[in-house]
Amino acid sequence: MPTYRYEAEDPERSCPNCRGGFEAMHPIAGPRVEKCPECGAPVRRVICAPALGRSKSDLDYRARRAGFTKLRRIGKGEYEKQY
């Protein structure tokens, strides 16, 4: 099910939830969200870039940033640290 991003049509008459924008999940053929679920202010759908997939280099970067170590096999039972 796709995730859609919504924001307030009138930022002056809205709550912090819809003023900053929020995400909602609903089927493609389903009805759009017309009001903020918290304050009832009218909202509009915002077009944003989809997250279709991640590259292998991005996964390596995120693992490195989280403190994991990547090893590369160089022989039978021997490994070399890549980062």
C-alpha positions in Angstrom: 0.0 0.0 0.0 1.5 3.4 -1.0 2.3 6.1 1.5 1.1 9.6 0.7 2.3 12.9 2.2 -0.2 15.6 3.2 0.1 19.2 4.5 -2.2 21.9 5.6 -3.8 24.1 3.0 -3.9 27.1 5.4 -0.9 26.9 7.8 -2.4 29.7 10.0 -5.5 27.6 10.9 -3.8 24.3 11.5 -2.1 22.2 14.2 1.6 21.3 14.3 0.8 17.9 12.9 -0.6 19.1 9.6 1.4 22.3 9.4 4.7 20.3 9.3 3.1 17.6 7.1 2.2 14.0 7.9 2.0 10.7 6.0 -1.0 8.5 5.5 -1.3 5.0 3.9 -4.3 4.1 1.7 -4.9 2.2 -1.5 -4.4 3.9 -4.8 -8.1 3.7 -5.7 -9.1 4.6 -2.1 -10.3 8.0 -1.0 -7.8 10.8 -0.3 -7.4 12.3 3.2 -9.3 15.6 3.1 -8.9 16.7 6.8 -6.2 16.5 9.4 -6.9 13.5 11.7 -6.0 15.6 14.8 -7.5 19.1 14.2 -9.9 18.6 11.2 -8.2 21.4 9.1 -8.4 20.9 5.3 -5.2 19.3 3.9 -3.8 18.7 0.4 -1.6 15.9 -1.0 2.0 16.8 -1.7 3.9 15.2 -4.5 7.3 13.8 -3.3 9.9 11.5 -4.7 9.2 7.8 -4.1 11.7 5.5 -2.3 12.0 2.7 -4.9 15.1 0.9 -3.7 18.4 1.2 -2.1 21.8 0.7 -3.8 24.4 -1.7 -2.4 26.7 1.2 -1.7 24.1 2.9 0.4 23.6 -0.3 2.5 27.4 -0.5 3.0 27.5 3.2 4.1 24.6 2.7 6.5 26.3 -0.4 8.0 29.6 1.4 8.4 27.9 4.4 10.0 26.1 2.0 12.5 29.5 0.5 13.5 29.4 -2.8 11.7 32.5 -4.2 10.0 32.5 -5.7 6.5 34.8 -8.6 5.8 36.0 -9.9 2.4 37.0 -13.5 2.0 40.6 -13.9 0.7 41.1 -17.6 1.2 39.8 -20.6 2.9 39.1 -19.5 6.5 40.9 -16.1 5.9 39.1 -12.8 5.8 40.3 -9.2 5.2 38.7 -6.3 6.9 37.3 -3.8 4.3 36.2 -1.1 6.8 
